[in-house]
């Protein structure tokens, strides 16, 4: 049985432009068509590390997830479904053909976020998740001169299609004060990347994760 592993991109280089089952990893979310009647869902762990099996969708148990890690997306029949991470369980209402991120740990534990989807398959798609208590955070170039994803409110997301070129990124507040330096991040074309901004003891932290869909073989 082969399990596709999540690619973790925490120190990379990136750049922008103007605008009991066998699993296999797909290339990304640009050209993925969910089966009719299904949604895609994953877990992002903003809290303490989760041991293998302690996170699950219904009866589907996930592997271990460290702090700041995201699982693969899994297809699941749309409707009301139970999601468990550690000691927290809640019902998630999933709509057909949508992708979701369920947040485990942190100030928004149990939040179910609808993930924006890309449309231009020649670009790279970047999503900023504001899982902090800070209003209107931004993803900008680290020198603060250019907005990439603007004004994302708490427990919300913002996305943008960009060219896969090279630049340094940072998380900024609405006064353009840098909260966290992502450094250089490398993106590939036709990929979807999630930047999760979280809060630990009042300090903003951010993690970059590439998005993959696990498909049953």
C-alpha positions, 0 to 999 in steps of 0.5 A: 500500500502506497501513501502519497506524502504531502510536500512541505515547502517551508523555506522556498523561493517564489515570485509573483506577477500582476494579477485501509485504502491505497492512495495516489497523489495527483499533480495538483488541484488545477485539473482535478474534477471531483466525482459527482456528488463529492467534495474535497476536504483536508485538515490543517493543524494549527495546534499541538502535533496529532498522532496517527489516527487521531484526525479523521473524516467519518471513519477515514483515519489520517496519518500524523500531523505536526504543528503547521502541517496540512493533510492531503485533500480527500474526496468525501460524499457531500452532506453533513459529515463528522470531522475529528481532530484530537479531542475535538469533533464537529459536523461539517456541512460539505457542498458538492464540487467544493474544497474545504480546509478544517482547522484543528487547534489554534484560536479557530479550532473547528472552523471549516473554510471554503477554499478558493479555486484557480481558473488559469492553468498557466499560473500558480495559485496562492491562498492566504489563510488568516488564522490569527486575531489580526484584522486584514493581514496581507501577503506582500513582498518582504520589502513591503512594496507590492501586495500579493493577497490583500486584506484578509480578515480573521478566519477567512481566505484570499487567493491570487493567481501569479506567475511562478517567478522568484521573490521573498514574501512576508505577512503584513498588517493593514498598516503595512507593518511586517508580522512574519518573514517567509523568506524565499519561497519556490513555486512551480507552475500549475500548482496550488500553494497555501500560506497559513498565518497562525498565532502562537502566544500572540506572535504570528507564524506562517507556513507554506504548504503545497496542495495535493488531492489523494485519489483512491486506486 
